[in-house]
Every structure is written in structure tokens, then in C-alpha cells.
């Protein structure tokens, strides 16, 4: 069973790129939601309780920032 993975990002975010590179390297399919492109994405991000990026949502798990251990754990659960 595959997991739904969403990465909230913005162009000026270096760590966002690092999260996406990690997911690419692991062969994980994910959806990118650039908060500068759609107000809807920004509101979804704010609903997680965070204002900054990256925020990686893996099913119901939210990982804020570049925390590979937390991302790996959520992918494995």
C-alpha cells in the first residue's frame, strides 16, 4: 500500500529542495504544493499549525523542516 505524500514548498526554500531530492532518491512519489502559487495551498499549510516550509505530509503524519529520520519513519509505518 503506497502512502500519500505531499510537500508544501516555496521557491526560496533550500530545505524544500533537499526534502524533494531525498524523496526522489528513495523513489517516493509525492505531490508538490508551492504555497506561492496558490492561496489554497498556503491555507492548507497554515491549517497544519506551521507557517514555514518545508512541511511534508505522509498520510496523517506531518513533518516540519528537514528531518530525514522523521520522514523515513513516517514512510515505513
Secondary structure, 3 states (H helix, E strand, C coil): CCCCEEEEECCCCHHHHHHHHHHHHCCCCCEEEECCCCHHHHHHHHHCCCCCCCEEEECCEEEECCCHHHHHHHHHC
